[in-house]
Amino acid sequence: MHMNVFLKTTVACLFLSLACHAYAQRLSGTVPTNLDAGRLKSEIRRIIRDADADVGVAVIPASGQNGANAGNDRKSRPYIIRINDFRRYPLMSVMKMHQALYVTDSLSRAGLPLETCIGITGDDLKSGTYSPLRDSLTAAWNDTGCGTQWNGFSCRIPIRTLLRYTLQLSDNNACDILFRHFSGPSATDAYIRTLGIKGFSVKVTEEQMHQDPGLCRKNRSRPSSAAMLLWMMVSADKDSPGCRSDTALSSRLAGNRYLDFILRTMMECTTGQDRLAAPLTGTDALIGHKTGTGDTDGRGRITGLNDIGFIVLPDGRCYTLAVFVRSSRETPTTTAKIIADISETVYRYMAGNGKSD
């Protein structure tokens, strides 16, 4: 009797394992024949093996004539390399990329330019939070680039400028100003879902997270969800540098006339240079990325330290990479190095077409 129970349990576990494997393959598209994904995953696992942190990684390999996703069927998903992707990680400021997509889609559908100005007052410039915008306006109110008209402590700022602050500098006040003028986090969340992205949520503002740091976990994502969204962006934008794809995409995303602006602004990101971008210094590769950085919680652990990006190889092929780290007891420098080491490994692999050195 005990043997029958053991056999039934073993068969059930085997069936479940096979079912999960098949489901993962369906989500990840067709495995490219010229990609040793197992070896790459093993190298990444070695990097994170001894880290006192939860690390999640998703890679959508380079596409192009010789790229890993070149042979995938037009209607299939791209192949995704996933490590610890079943977890959801705090997005932190990575969600500002999601917000930028919704804001620019709203402008595009309304036929409005990025130079459209919105008014702000001193109440919008919260203290005690990271905000180069607030610091700049405090120092020089006439340096906003919008023909500012003053009425006490108030001004009008182009949406283009606010998006540069959120995407390049990860400005928290600029982010919440955009949330207030574009229907809040729920509208951004709903829009991203219309693109077919799942496994994420955008629920709270920067101010809410500042007041209650625990709320940052309400803005969360699987690494693959972020990598997929970024892959869709570079694939849909006809002008994105070095990136091309004939994969069927959301017509709504492809209709966003400001996608190129978002991607090029991400290529000018100044935050987190010790993460995904670090190992690309000195190469001919280009990177556009968005970082996210959390505080240390009551247990002494970093809530979240992230970086997602698209990397254009010297031959013009492009891949996307998302690395999310949560609950890290390592120092911020060591945690950032984990991300950089993963980026170096993936770049070396992609630049060599998956061949070992």
N, C-alpha and C positions, 0 to 999 in steps of 0.2 A: 504493500500500500504506500509506504513511504517512498519506494522507488518510483511508483506511478506519479506521485505528486511531484517528485524531483524532475521526472522526464517532462511532465506537462509544463512545469515552470520553465525548464530549459527551452522547450519548443516555443513557449510564449515569448520569452525574452529574445530568442533568435528572430522570431517573426517581427517583433517590435523593432529590433535593431535594423533589420532589412527594410522595414517600412520607413523608418526615419531616414535611412540612407537614400532610399528612392525619392523621398520627399525633398531632401536636401539637394539631390541632383536636379529635380524638377525646378526648384527655386533658382539654382545656379546656372542653368543652361547646359549646353553641351561641353563636355570636357575637351579642350583642344588637344589634338594629337601631338603637337610639338611643345607641350608644356609639362614639365615635371613638377606638378603642383605639390605632390607629396614631399618632394625634397625641399622646396621652398618653405612649406609649412613647418617642416622639421627644423630648419634653420631659425625660423622665427620663434618657434617654441623653445629653442635653446636660449635665445636672448631673454625671454620672459620667465624662464624656469625658476630662477632663484629670486625673482623680484617679490617683495612683500607688497603686492598690489594685484588688483584684477585688471588684466590687459586684454582688450578686444581688438581684433584686426580684420579688415576686409580689403581685398585687392581686386580690382577689375583690370585684368592684364591689358597690355598694349594692343591696340587694334591697328590695322593697316595691311599692306600686302603680305608681310611676313608675321603679322601679329597674332596673338593667341585667339582673339575673337573674330578674326577675319573670316573664318569658315562657318560661323554660327548662322543658322537660318534667320532670314529677315525678321520673322515674327517672334523669335525666341529671345529669352533674356540673355544678357551677356554672362559669360562664365565668371563666377565670383569665388575667390579663395577666402575662406572664413576660418577664423580662430576665435573661440569663445564668443561666438556671435549670438548665442542663445540668450545672453544677458542684455539688459538695457542699461546704458550708461548715461549719467547726467550730461546733457549737451553743453551746458555752460554757454559761452558766447558763440559757439558754433551755430546756435539757433538764429544768429543775426544774418546768416546766409539764407535761411528759410524765409526770414522776414523780408529780406531784400527782394527775393523772388516774388512774394505777394505784392509788395509795394510797387515794383516795376510792372507787374502784370496789370495792376489796377490802373496805373498811369497809361499803359499801352492801350488797354481797352477803352479808356476814356479819351484817347487822343491827346493826352497832355504831355508836355515835355518834362525832362528831368529838371529843367530850370524853374519849374513851378515852385513858388515860395510858400512856406507856411510860417505863421507867426509863433513866436515863443516869448515867454516872459521870464522874469527871475524865478518864478515858481517852478519852471521846467528844469532849472539848473541845480539839481540836488547836490548838497555837500556830502562829504564822506563816502563818495563812490568814485570809481575811476572814470574821469571825464576830461579828456584833453579839450573838448569843445568848451566846457565851462571855463577852463583855465585860459583858453585863447580869448574868449569873449570878455572875461574879466580884465585881461591885459590890454586888449585892443578891440573895442567894439566896432571899429570901422573896417575890420579885416574879415568880413563875412562873405564878400563877393556877390551881393544881391541888391545893390543900390539901396542899402538899408535906410529906412526912415525910423527915427528914434522917437519914442514917447516914454520918457523915463527909462526904466530898465526893461526894454522890450526891443525886439527886432524881427525881421523876416529873413528866413534862410532858405536857399534852394534845396530841394529834396536831394539833388545830386551831391551837395555838400554834406548833408546829413548821412547819406549812404557811404560816402568816403570815410566819414568818421567812424561809422559802425563796422565797415568791412576792412579798412586799412588799420585803424587804431583801436577797434573794439570798444568804442565809447558807449558807456551805459546810459547816460542821459540822452544822447542822440537816439539810441534804440527806443527808449520809452516815449520820446517825443513822437517818433514814427508810429508806435503802437497807439498812442492817443489819437492820432489823426487817421489811422487806418484800421479802426475797429478792433484793436486789441489782439492778444495772442490767439484767441479762438479762431479768428478769421484767417490768420496765417496757417494754423493747424488744418483748418478745413480746406484751404486752397491746396496745400501740399498733398493732401489725400486725393484730391481730384486728379493728380498726376499719376496715381497708382502706387504711391509710396506708402508702405505700412511699417509697423514696428518702431514707431516714434510717437512723440506727443510734444506739443508746445502749448503750455497752459498758463504760465505766469510771466510777469514782467520782471525787469531788473530790480525795480524798487521793491516789489514783493519779496524777491529773493534776498535783497539786502536787509529787509526787516525780519525775515525768518529764513536763515540759510538752509534749513531743512527742505524748503519748498523747491530748491533747485532740482530735486529728484523728479519733480513733476514734468520738467522739460528733459526728455530722455530719448535715447535712440539706440538701436542696434547699429554696430559699425557698418553692416551691409546696407542698411537703409540710407545712411549718409553717403556711402560710396556710390550707391545706385543713383541717388538724386544728383550728385555731382556728375556722374557719367552721362545722365540724361541731359544735363545742362550743356556740357561740352559737345555732346553729339548733336544737339538741336541747333546750336549756334553756328551758322555757316561761316562766320568770320573768326571763330575762335582759333588762335594760333596753333597750327600743327594738328588740329583735331578734326577728324572727319568720320562720319558713320552713315550707313544707309539703313540703319535699324529703324523700324517703325516706332515713332515717338508720339507722346501726347501732342495733339495739334494745338492745344492751349499753350503748352510750354513753347512749342516752336513759333507760336505767334507773338511771343514776347519780344518786342523790338529792342529791348534794353539788355538782353542777355549778354551781349558782347561787352557792355559797360560793366556788368557785374564781374565777369570773368577777368577782364583786364584790371579792374580795381583790386581783385583778389591777388593778382600778380604783383601788386604794389604793397601787399600786406607787410607791415613792419613788426608785428608781434610774433613771438615764438620763433625767432630765428635760430634757436638752438634745438628745434624739433625736426619736422620733415625737411626743412630747407637746408639744415646744417651740412649734411653729406654731399649736397649738390654744388656747394661752393667749389669753384675751379673747374667745373664741368661745363659743357655747352647746353645742358638741360635747362628748361624753363619750368618754373613752378608758380601756380596760383593756389593759395590755401587760406583756410580760416581756422583760427585757434580758439580754444576755450580754456579758461583757467579758473579753478575754484579755490576757496579758502580751506584752511585746515579745520577739521571738525573737533568736537570735544574729546575724541580719542587720539588726537594727534595725527590723524590721517588726512591727506589731501582729498577733498571731495571728488574732484575731477580735474584732469589735465589732458587736453585733447589737441589733435590737429588732423584736419582732413584736407586733401589737396588733389589737384590734377597736375601731372608731370608730363611735359612734352620732351621726348627724347631727341637727341641731336639729329636723328634721321626723320623726325617729324611724327613718329608714332606717339600715342598718348595713353597713359593709364591713370586710374584714380586709386587713391589710397586713403583709408580712414583708420586712425589709431586712437582708441579711447582708453584712458586709464582712470580707474576709480578706486577709492579707498586705499590710497598709496601711503605706506608708512615710510617710504624712501624720501629723501630730500627733493625739493623741486628740481634741483640740478640733475640728480640721478634719474628722476622720473622723466625729465625731458630727454636725457641721454638714451633711455630705453626707446623712446619714439624715434630718435635720430638713428639709432642702430638698426631698427626695423626698416626705416626709410633707406638706409645705405644698402641693406641686404636686398630689398625689393628692387632698388635702382640697378644694382649690379646684375641682378637676375634678368631684369627686363632689357637692359642695355645689351646684354649678351644673348638675347633671345632664349633665355632659359638654359644656356649651356654653362657648365662649370668652368671656372678659371683654369 
